[in-house]
Amino acid sequence: MKFSEIPGHINIKKRMRQMATSDRLPHAIIIEGPEGIGKLAMARAFAQYIHCENPDPEGDACGVCRSCRLHRSMNHVDTHYSFPVVKLDGMNSAPVSEDFYQEWSSFVNGRIYTDINSWADTFNKKNGRPIIYVTESEALVRKLAFTSHVSRYKVVILWLPERLNENAANKLLKMIEEPFEDTVFILVTNSPAEILPTIYSRVQRLTMKRLPDEIVAENLMQRGNLSQSDAMSIAHNASGNMIKALKQLEADDDIRTYFDSFVSLMRLAYKRDVKALRDWADDLAATGREKELAFYEYSSRMIRENFMLNFRVPALTYLSDTELAFASKFASFITVTNVEKMIQVFNDAQRDIAGNGNGKIINYDVAIKTILLLRK
């Protein structure tokens, strides 16, 4: 993985180059930031840059030397990966990362954006929660006791240290407090607040920010047949999380269904067609709890976007072309007197459905309240 393969994050790349070329490389670094912005890929690019035999001080790893080729194939002997794993049926002892290295290599190689849920799915174990066991720390101690083989530094990329169990975290702390001279730890976290405080206080921090909507939208347009407005709408709703944006792109059929249901709710509520609204409530309940929750999240966004549309500042609204066509006539019904109350109605419905409430009753209650609020 090279820096040039990862969109954005110019300042972080510059800091990493400076660290690697200053001859004062910290022995422990943490890359922190929200999910879906390329942190693990950045750690891999940093490791490759450190190991590259001909790095460009102002640019990137060369990509052609022996070390770069080994990184590309995930076979660099001085690069060690540590990541959460699941104890599968039949295992007599707690597993270590090396037990799943082939699966891990296939999972991350060529992938810029990673998330724990996608990794957990590779284990095919229902309700299996990947963690880092104490056996992992013990295995690392044994590996790092040997000197580096082909490079000046051994690099340990530890993905999601917040998933370390207590004993594993304490052993990692000892390795960071008493480091091997030729070893660099690169920790990658989504949740720094969940890391053992004594570990967090002993590492140098690099904070990666959320991706700009423009970068996310550009990536979406490259992957799918999207207009710029549709891509920007998805990017904005994903809050800079490329994984979330790609999942929204894949769920395009679901989004269209939510849009149709939202339009039906608003039109029937405006007509005060109570009988049709009861059927609407039943139909929504029939889609299942997860889709009901997703519909109400979508509806809250639509209310906010329609309200913002009234200010007639295009930069403030993020609607797809289809949504905008409806909103151009509907937005005037969402005003300062009802916008917060309507969003609260949808939020309350989400809470009640998540709490195993009766979907038909909750949805019908939403419909009746929408009738009253649209007239305000």
One Martini backbone bead per residue (centre of mass of N, CA, C, O) as a GRO file, in nm:
protein
  376
    1MET     BB    1   0.095   0.037   0.024
    2LYS     BB    2   0.033   0.367  -0.079
    3PHE     BB    3  -0.028   0.692  -0.038
    4SER     BB    4  -0.153   0.737  -0.334
    5GLU     BB    5  -0.403   0.527  -0.273
    6ILE     BB    6  -0.494   0.748  -0.062
    7PRO     BB    7  -0.731   0.957  -0.001
    8GLY     BB    8  -0.605   1.222   0.121
    9HIS     BB    9  -0.434   1.317   0.405
   10ILE     BB   10  -0.181   1.508   0.367
   11ASN     BB   11  -0.068   1.578   0.655
   12ILE     BB   12  -0.018   1.287   0.751
   13LYS     BB   13   0.183   1.208   0.533
   14LYS     BB   14   0.391   1.424   0.603
   15ARG     BB   15   0.448   1.331   0.896
   16MET     BB   16   0.544   1.047   0.823
   17ARG     BB   17   0.784   1.127   0.652
   18GLN     BB   18   0.929   1.284   0.874
   19MET     BB   19   0.965   1.052   1.070
   20ALA     BB   20   1.123   0.853   0.877
   21THR     BB   21   1.361   1.085   0.797
   22SER     BB   22   1.469   1.188   1.097
   23ASP     BB   23   1.578   0.949   1.288
   24ARG     BB   24   1.300   0.975   1.502
   25LEU     BB   25   1.134   0.719   1.551
   26PRO     BB   26   0.881   0.620   1.707
   27HIS     BB   27   0.792   0.333   1.899
   28ALA     BB   28   0.490   0.470   1.932
   29ILE     BB   29   0.185   0.471   1.742
   30ILE     BB   30  -0.129   0.648   1.682
   31ILE     BB   31  -0.419   0.594   1.483
   32GLU     BB   32  -0.687   0.823   1.476
   33GLY     BB   33  -1.045   0.782   1.416
   34PRO     BB   34  -1.285   0.733   1.223
   35GLU     BB   35  -1.460   0.534   1.044
   36GLY     BB   36  -1.391   0.502   0.699
   37ILE     BB   37  -1.078   0.660   0.624
   38GLY     BB   38  -0.797   0.472   0.617
   39LYS     BB   39  -0.606   0.383   0.860
   40LEU     BB   40  -0.488   0.104   0.790
   41ALA     BB   41  -0.372   0.186   0.518
   42MET     BB   42  -0.183   0.400   0.641
   43ALA     BB   43  -0.015   0.204   0.808
   44ARG     BB   44   0.086   0.041   0.564
   45ALA     BB   45   0.220   0.279   0.415
   46PHE     BB   46   0.416   0.349   0.642
   47ALA     BB   47   0.565   0.079   0.653
   48GLN     BB   48   0.663   0.087   0.360
   49TYR     BB   49   0.821   0.352   0.385
   50ILE     BB   50   1.018   0.256   0.605
   51HIS     BB   51   1.122   0.000   0.420
   52CYS     BB   52   1.210   0.149   0.192
   53GLU     BB   53   1.499   0.184  -0.019
   54ASN     BB   54   1.356   0.448  -0.206
   55PRO     BB   55   1.249   0.706  -0.072
   56ASP     BB   56   1.049   0.991  -0.091
   57PRO     BB   57   1.063   1.272   0.103
   58GLU     BB   58   0.804   1.408  -0.080
   59GLY     BB   59   0.641   1.123  -0.110
   60ASP     BB   60   0.710   0.788  -0.175
   61ALA     BB   61   0.721   0.485  -0.228
   62CYS     BB   62   0.857   0.316  -0.494
   63GLY     BB   63   0.730  -0.001  -0.548
   64VAL     BB   64   1.010  -0.190  -0.652
   65CYS     BB   65   1.140  -0.293  -0.432
   66ARG     BB   66   1.167  -0.553  -0.226
   67SER     BB   67   0.994  -0.439   0.008
   68CYS     BB   68   0.751  -0.346  -0.164
   69ARG     BB   69   0.684  -0.626  -0.278
   70LEU     BB   70   0.631  -0.758  -0.001
   71HIS     BB   71   0.401  -0.572   0.081
   72ARG     BB   72   0.211  -0.629  -0.157
   73SER     BB   73   0.206  -0.953  -0.061
   74MET     BB   74   0.215  -0.978   0.257
   75ASN     BB   75   0.559  -1.074   0.314
   76HIS     BB   76   0.693  -0.907   0.531
   77VAL     BB   77   0.905  -1.010   0.785
   78ASP     BB   78   0.898  -0.708   0.947
   79THR     BB   79   0.580  -0.748   0.942
   80HIS     BB   80   0.329  -0.720   1.197
   81TYR     BB   81   0.010  -0.857   1.265
   82SER     BB   82  -0.259  -0.730   1.478
   83PHE     BB   83  -0.582  -0.886   1.555
   84PRO     BB   84  -0.892  -0.964   1.576
   85VAL     BB   85  -1.045  -1.268   1.703
   86VAL     BB   86  -1.194  -1.598   1.682
   87LYS     BB   87  -1.316  -1.861   1.860
   88LEU     BB   88  -1.343  -2.164   1.738
   89ASP     BB   89  -1.462  -2.451   1.690
   90GLY     BB   90  -1.210  -2.674   1.831
   91MET     BB   91  -1.049  -2.489   1.999
   92ASN     BB   92  -0.823  -2.522   2.273
   93SER     BB   93  -0.722  -2.225   2.229
   94ALA     BB   94  -0.632  -1.923   2.205
   95PRO     BB   95  -0.599  -1.724   1.950
   96VAL     BB   96  -0.409  -1.596   1.676
   97SER     BB   97  -0.337  -1.416   1.404
   98GLU     BB   98  -0.175  -1.641   1.250
   99ASP     BB   99  -0.429  -1.833   1.216
  100PHE     BB  100  -0.554  -1.580   1.006
  101TYR     BB  101  -0.364  -1.469   0.777
  102GLN     BB  102  -0.493  -1.546   0.510
  103GLU     BB  103  -0.761  -1.397   0.558
  104TRP     BB  104  -0.635  -1.120   0.612
  105SER     BB  105  -0.489  -1.079   0.346
  106SER     BB  106  -0.751  -1.088   0.174
  107PHE     BB  107  -0.899  -0.854   0.322
  108VAL     BB  108  -0.671  -0.608   0.289
  109ASN     BB  109  -0.583  -0.652   0.009
  110GLY     BB  110  -0.665  -0.361  -0.169
  111ARG     BB  111  -0.784  -0.223   0.092
  112ILE     BB  112  -0.882   0.088   0.237
  113TYR     BB  113  -1.161   0.000   0.375
  114THR     BB  114  -1.232  -0.087   0.717
  115ASP     BB  115  -1.424  -0.324   0.924
  116ILE     BB  116  -1.528  -0.525   1.183
  117ASN     BB  117  -1.781  -0.655   1.055
  118SER     BB  118  -1.650  -0.770   0.800
  119TRP     BB  119  -1.443  -0.940   0.952
  120ALA     BB  120  -1.643  -1.109   1.124
  121ASP     BB  121  -1.783  -1.250   0.873
  122THR     BB  122  -1.535  -1.446   0.802
  123PHE     BB  123  -1.602  -1.661   1.046
  124ASN     BB  124  -1.893  -1.780   1.057
  125LYS     BB  125  -1.993  -1.664   1.357
  126LYS     BB  126  -2.240  -1.633   1.551
  127ASN     BB  127  -2.172  -1.381   1.779
  128GLY     BB  128  -1.884  -1.322   1.712
  129ARG     BB  129  -1.623  -1.155   1.899
  130PRO     BB  130  -1.359  -0.985   1.827
  131ILE     BB  131  -1.036  -1.036   1.980
  132ILE     BB  132  -0.749  -0.984   2.195
  133TYR     BB  133  -0.544  -1.201   2.322
  134VAL     BB  134  -0.288  -1.291   2.529
  135THR     BB  135  -0.150  -1.476   2.314
  136GLU     BB  136  -0.065  -1.243   2.130
  137SER     BB  137   0.145  -1.107   2.313
  138GLU     BB  138   0.323  -1.356   2.341
  139ALA     BB  139   0.388  -1.384   2.037
  140LEU     BB  140   0.523  -1.107   2.004
  141VAL     BB  141   0.758  -1.145   2.195
  142ARG     BB  142   0.889  -1.373   2.030
  143LYS     BB  143   0.925  -1.220   1.758
  144LEU     BB  144   1.083  -0.955   1.879
  145ALA     BB  145   1.346  -1.101   1.983
  146PHE     BB  146   1.421  -1.074   1.702
  147THR     BB  147   1.583  -0.954   1.461
  148SER     BB  148   1.590  -0.802   1.191
  149HIS     BB  149   1.616  -0.902   0.852
  150VAL     BB  150   1.572  -0.659   0.599
  151SER     BB  151   1.547  -0.427   0.813
  152ARG     BB  152   1.577  -0.190   1.052
  153TYR     BB  153   1.267  -0.241   1.109
  154LYS     BB  154   1.015  -0.339   1.310
  155VAL     BB  155   0.661  -0.381   1.238
  156VAL     BB  156   0.361  -0.311   1.426
  157ILE     BB  157   0.023  -0.380   1.339
  158LEU     BB  158  -0.247  -0.264   1.546
  159TRP     BB  159  -0.579  -0.354   1.533
  160LEU     BB  160  -0.774  -0.253   1.770
  161PRO     BB  161  -0.686  -0.204   2.094
  162GLU     BB  162  -0.980  -0.203   2.222
  163ARG     BB  163  -0.973  -0.542   2.190
  164LEU     BB  164  -0.816  -0.584   2.431
  165ASN     BB  165  -0.754  -0.760   2.679
  166GLU     BB  166  -0.630  -0.709   2.983
  167ASN     BB  167  -0.373  -0.888   2.960
  168ALA     BB  168  -0.285  -0.790   2.680
  169ALA     BB  169  -0.256  -0.489   2.754
  170ASN     BB  170  -0.033  -0.526   2.970
  171LYS     BB  171   0.179  -0.652   2.777
  172LEU     BB  172   0.189  -0.415   2.581
  173LEU     BB  173   0.284  -0.205   2.782
  174LYS     BB  174   0.560  -0.337   2.833
  175MET     BB  175   0.662  -0.312   2.537
  176ILE     BB  176   0.642   0.005   2.535
  177GLU     BB  177   0.820   0.062   2.791
  178GLU     BB  178   1.023  -0.189   2.671
  179PRO     BB  179   1.167  -0.149   2.396
  180PHE     BB  180   1.273  -0.235   2.107
  181GLU     BB  181   1.495  -0.069   1.911
  182ASP     BB  182   1.371  -0.213   1.622
  183THR     BB  183   1.070  -0.112   1.712
  184VAL     BB  184   0.740  -0.045   1.569
  185PHE     BB  185   0.436   0.086   1.673
  186ILE     BB  186   0.105   0.059   1.508
  187LEU     BB  187  -0.186   0.201   1.600
  188VAL     BB  188  -0.544   0.131   1.536
  189THR     BB  189  -0.826   0.356   1.598
  190ASN     BB  190  -1.174   0.438   1.687
  191SER     BB  191  -1.139   0.419   2.032
  192PRO     BB  192  -0.943   0.575   2.252
  193ALA     BB  193  -1.119   0.562   2.521
  194GLU     BB  194  -1.083   0.224   2.529
  195ILE     BB  195  -0.800   0.252   2.605
  196LEU     BB  196  -0.548   0.205   2.790
  197PRO     BB  197  -0.423   0.478   2.942
  198THR     BB  198  -0.118   0.385   2.964
  199ILE     BB  199  -0.092   0.352   2.660
  200TYR     BB  200  -0.195   0.626   2.545
  201SER     BB  201   0.033   0.798   2.703
  202ARG     BB  202   0.285   0.636   2.524
  203VAL     BB  203   0.190   0.768   2.255
  204GLN     BB  204   0.190   0.883   1.935
  205ARG     BB  205  -0.033   1.108   1.776
  206LEU     BB  206  -0.260   1.047   1.492
  207THR     BB  207  -0.508   1.248   1.340
  208MET     BB  208  -0.786   1.153   1.156
  209LYS     BB  209  -1.010   1.277   0.948
  210ARG     BB  210  -1.270   1.321   0.787
  211LEU     BB  211  -1.396   1.297   0.489
  212PRO     BB  212  -1.467   1.465   0.234
  213ASP     BB  213  -1.738   1.474   0.035
  214GLU     BB  214  -1.585   1.494  -0.238
  215ILE     BB  215  -1.424   1.228  -0.211
  216VAL     BB  216  -1.660   1.036  -0.174
  217ALA     BB  217  -1.814   1.111  -0.434
  218GLU     BB  218  -1.593   1.037  -0.635
  219ASN     BB  219  -1.585   0.737  -0.559
  220LEU     BB  220  -1.884   0.676  -0.629
  221MET     BB  221  -1.873   0.759  -0.931
  222GLN     BB  222  -1.662   0.534  -1.003
  223ARG     BB  223  -1.857   0.286  -0.909
  224GLY     BB  224  -2.112   0.449  -1.015
  225ASN     BB  225  -2.413   0.564  -1.178
  226LEU     BB  226  -2.369   0.888  -1.081
  227SER     BB  227  -2.451   1.175  -0.984
  228GLN     BB  228  -2.334   1.438  -0.812
  229SER     BB  229  -2.582   1.482  -0.628
  230ASP     BB  230  -2.612   1.188  -0.533
  231ALA     BB  231  -2.324   1.155  -0.420
  232MET     BB  232  -2.338   1.394  -0.217
  233SER     BB  233  -2.572   1.284  -0.052
  234ILE     BB  234  -2.433   1.027   0.048
  235ALA     BB  235  -2.177   1.157   0.166
  236HIS     BB  236  -2.316   1.334   0.378
  237ASN     BB  237  -2.471   1.099   0.528
  238ALA     BB  238  -2.184   0.947   0.597
  239SER     BB  239  -1.972   1.142   0.734
  240GLY     BB  240  -1.696   1.035   0.578
  241ASN     BB  241  -1.786   0.730   0.548
  242MET     BB  242  -1.708   0.503   0.312
  243ILE     BB  243  -1.855   0.250   0.407
  244LYS     BB  244  -2.133   0.377   0.438
  245ALA     BB  245  -2.155   0.479   0.147
  246LEU     BB  246  -2.133   0.199   0.007
  247LYS     BB  247  -2.382   0.079   0.146
  248GLN     BB  248  -2.579   0.282   0.027
  249LEU     BB  249  -2.525   0.207  -0.265
  250GLU     BB  250  -2.615  -0.095  -0.231
  251ALA     BB  251  -2.902   0.025  -0.095
  252ASP     BB  252  -3.076   0.167  -0.320
  253ASP     BB  253  -3.345   0.012  -0.307
  254ASP     BB  254  -3.412   0.091  -0.016
  255ILE     BB  255  -3.418   0.397  -0.057
  256ARG     BB  256  -3.656   0.396  -0.253
  257THR     BB  257  -3.853   0.275  -0.052
  258TYR     BB  258  -3.836   0.500   0.161
  259PHE     BB  259  -3.927   0.724  -0.025
  260ASP     BB  260  -4.206   0.612  -0.098
  261SER     BB  261  -4.307   0.599   0.198
  262PHE     BB  262  -4.275   0.898   0.263
  263VAL     BB  263  -4.460   1.010   0.045
  264SER     BB  264  -4.711   0.860   0.135
  265LEU     BB  265  -4.733   0.978   0.415
  266MET     BB  266  -4.758   1.280   0.331
  267ARG     BB  267  -5.002   1.257   0.138
  268LEU     BB  268  -5.203   1.118   0.334
  269ALA     BB  269  -5.182   1.330   0.559
  270TYR     BB  270  -5.283   1.568   0.390
  271LYS     BB  271  -5.565   1.411   0.326
  272ARG     BB  272  -5.660   1.244   0.579
  273ASP     BB  273  -5.618   0.919   0.527
  274VAL     BB  274  -5.675   0.697   0.762
  275LYS     BB  275  -5.711   0.423   0.622
  276ALA     BB  276  -5.448   0.432   0.449
  277LEU     BB  277  -5.259   0.468   0.698
  278ARG     BB  278  -5.309   0.192   0.818
  279ASP     BB  279  -5.190   0.039   0.580
  280TRP     BB  280  -4.913   0.172   0.593
  281ALA     BB  281  -4.839   0.068   0.876
  282ASP     BB  282  -4.855  -0.234   0.805
  283ASP     BB  283  -4.649  -0.239   0.574
  284LEU     BB  284  -4.407  -0.141   0.739
  285ALA     BB  285  -4.412  -0.370   0.952
  286ALA     BB  286  -4.362  -0.604   0.734
  287THR     BB  287  -4.046  -0.536   0.686
  288GLY     BB  288  -3.932  -0.490   0.966
  289ARG     BB  289  -3.739  -0.362   1.211
  290GLU     BB  290  -3.485  -0.261   1.055
  291LYS     BB  291  -3.646  -0.104   0.832
  292GLU     BB  292  -3.794   0.082   1.019
  293LEU     BB  293  -3.548   0.223   1.137
  294ALA     BB  294  -3.438   0.322   0.863
  295PHE     BB  295  -3.683   0.491   0.784
  296TYR     BB  296  -3.672   0.698   1.024
  297GLU     BB  297  -3.395   0.802   0.958
  298TYR     BB  298  -3.467   0.900   0.677
  299SER     BB  299  -3.700   1.092   0.758
  300SER     BB  300  -3.535   1.288   0.928
  301ARG     BB  301  -3.361   1.382   0.696
  302MET     BB  302  -3.587   1.488   0.510
  303ILE     BB  303  -3.685   1.708   0.699
  304ARG     BB  304  -3.423   1.868   0.718
  305GLU     BB  305  -3.380   1.917   0.411
  306ASN     BB  306  -3.651   2.063   0.361
  307PHE     BB  307  -3.599   2.295   0.550
  308MET     BB  308  -3.332   2.397   0.413
  309LEU     BB  309  -3.461   2.459   0.132
  310ASN     BB  310  -3.602   2.733   0.222
  311PHE     BB  311  -3.322   2.905   0.202
  312ARG     BB  312  -3.195   2.887  -0.089
  313VAL     BB  313  -2.920   2.701  -0.037
  314PRO     BB  314  -2.762   2.457  -0.201
  315ALA     BB  315  -2.519   2.395   0.006
  316LEU     BB  316  -2.737   2.290   0.241
  317THR     BB  317  -2.819   2.056   0.042
  318TYR     BB  318  -2.879   1.675   0.033
  319LEU     BB  319  -3.015   1.572  -0.262
  320SER     BB  320  -3.150   1.393  -0.473
  321ASP     BB  321  -3.311   1.419  -0.761
  322THR     BB  322  -3.571   1.281  -0.660
  323GLU     BB  323  -3.599   1.433  -0.390
  324LEU     BB  324  -3.601   1.722  -0.512
  325ALA     BB  325  -3.861   1.699  -0.677
  326PHE     BB  326  -4.038   1.671  -0.421
  327ALA     BB  327  -3.930   1.911  -0.239
  328SER     BB  328  -4.013   2.158  -0.418
  329LYS     BB  329  -4.324   2.112  -0.299
  330PHE     BB  330  -4.288   2.023   0.017
  331ALA     BB  331  -4.106   2.221   0.192
  332SER     BB  332  -4.329   2.437   0.282
  333PHE     BB  333  -4.441   2.235   0.519
  334ILE     BB  334  -4.155   2.291   0.650
  335THR     BB  335  -4.120   2.447   0.959
  336VAL     BB  336  -4.045   2.607   1.252
  337THR     BB  337  -4.315   2.475   1.391
  338ASN     BB  338  -4.248   2.143   1.293
  339VAL     BB  339  -3.962   2.018   1.261
  340GLU     BB  340  -3.890   1.915   1.550
  341LYS     BB  341  -4.147   1.743   1.597
  342MET     BB  342  -4.111   1.547   1.363
  343ILE     BB  343  -3.837   1.434   1.444
  344GLN     BB  344  -3.933   1.332   1.721
  345VAL     BB  345  -4.135   1.127   1.618
  346PHE     BB  346  -3.922   0.950   1.471
  347ASN     BB  347  -3.736   0.901   1.715
  348ASP     BB  348  -3.950   0.763   1.894
  349ALA     BB  349  -4.004   0.530   1.702
  350GLN     BB  350  -3.723   0.410   1.710
  351ARG     BB  351  -3.716   0.354   2.011
  352ASP     BB  352  -3.972   0.168   2.027
  353ILE     BB  353  -3.884  -0.045   1.819
  354ALA     BB  354  -3.615  -0.118   1.959
  355GLY     BB  355  -3.811  -0.197   2.221
  356ASN     BB  356  -4.037  -0.396   2.097
  357GLY     BB  357  -4.260  -0.265   1.965
  358ASN     BB  358  -4.551  -0.213   1.798
  359GLY     BB  359  -4.544  -0.133   1.473
  360LYS     BB  360  -4.839  -0.066   1.396
  361ILE     BB  361  -4.891   0.137   1.625
  362ILE     BB  362  -4.649   0.327   1.582
  363ASN     BB  363  -4.706   0.400   1.283
  364TYR     BB  364  -4.992   0.516   1.330
  365ASP     BB  365  -4.906   0.736   1.523
  366VAL     BB  366  -4.730   0.884   1.323
  367ALA     BB  367  -4.952   0.947   1.117
  368ILE     BB  368  -5.132   1.123   1.301
  369LYS     BB  369  -4.912   1.332   1.377
  370THR     BB  370  -4.859   1.422   1.085
  371ILE     BB  371  -5.128   1.549   1.030
  372LEU     BB  372  -5.102   1.774   1.250
  373LEU     BB  373  -4.819   1.896   1.164
  374LEU     BB  374  -4.879   1.980   0.861
  375ARG     BB  375  -5.090   2.216   0.970
  376LYS     BB  376  -4.869   2.424   1.111
   0.00000   0.00000   0.00000
